[in-house]
Amino acid sequence: MSPNGSDRSSRRPVRRKLLQALAAGLVLATATGCTSKDFPRLGMPTPVTEEAPRILSLWQGSWAAALATGVLVWGLIIWAVIFHRRSRTKIEVPAQTRYNMPIEALYTVVPIIIVSVLFYFTARDENALLKTSKKPDHVVNVVGYQWSWGFNYMENVDGSTATPKQEAKEISAIPGRMLNAVPKGAEGVYEAGTPGERNPQTGNPGPTLWLPKGESVQFILTSRDVIHSFWVVPFLMKMDVIPGHTNRFEVTPNREGTFKGKCAELCGVDHSRMLFNVKVVSPERYQQHLKELAKKGQTGYIPAGIEQTDAAKNAETRTS
């Protein structure tokens, strides 16, 4: 057999494997179940709050930066493979270079620039997402406990500013500066969930948190036992629920529907059962739901959680 013939036969398995790899890549790209509308979100669900598109934009920008970096690295690898491969005719050792200052400066400066740009946009968006109003439309105390969730709707359901006459002891663990956002006369209603509950419309497990569309809601997050994490999937945001330390954030739902939520922190043996639902309805239906809870006798609040530690109190901004 001629040398050329042996070269052709040796190349055939390589070509076959290359075609198989390309076919596998095509299958992976087309079998994900994503539509043309889903693909730009790069795996993220459809946002359902006014704040979520900012998170989606940061996610997409991070992917774009990663892709640009990958293309550059892949290009340099391919360039080195093609133009610096060993010659078939020349066997001498190529010229050896101990260092190359421009290249060393490049792979030192470029990563610093990339990290700085990502840090800037992350810090900018984080500051915007963690801003809270002094007087939001609604305040909900989310209580995490093993193995479910409770929701204290801190609302003035009866419409009287004279009630309650004193602060409820159940929410005494919440810092006063956060309680300032609660409307005057809020006697509150609550929902205390259990893992065995199911949403009557969807059948999904866990209690259901009701929210009004188009109105700002401030979540005050407290825990009775261990660290949990409050995550409503289409909010594109989650925040830790820490015993002895109170967190909060604010959203404005802009789409009606029932959405899934879960605990995103490994909190013990039944962590997987810490599921809940979020039902976004019209403001009128939301107010009706609060009155329904009051008629059931679910007035006041369930215990919010563990009192803040000294370290957490010292970190708070003190206001008189």
Secondary structure as UniProt FT lines:
FT   HELIX           3..30
FT   TURN            36..38
FT   HELIX           39..41
FT   TURN            42..43
FT   HELIX           52..83
FT   HELIX           101..129
FT   STRAND          138..145
FT   TURN            146..147
FT   STRAND          148..153
FT   TURN            157..158
FT   TURN            161..162
FT   HELIX           169..171
FT   TURN            172..173
FT   HELIX           176..179
FT   TURN            180..181
FT   TURN            184..185
FT   STRAND          189..192
FT   TURN            195..196
FT   TURN            200..202
FT   STRAND          208..212
FT   TURN            213..214
FT   STRAND          217..223
FT   STRAND          228..232
FT   HELIX           233..235
FT   STRAND          237..242
FT   TURN            243..244
FT   STRAND          247..251
FT   STRAND          257..263
FT   TURN            269..270
FT   HELIX           271..273
FT   STRAND          275..281
FT   HELIX           283..295
FT   TURN            296..297
FT   HELIX           310..315
//
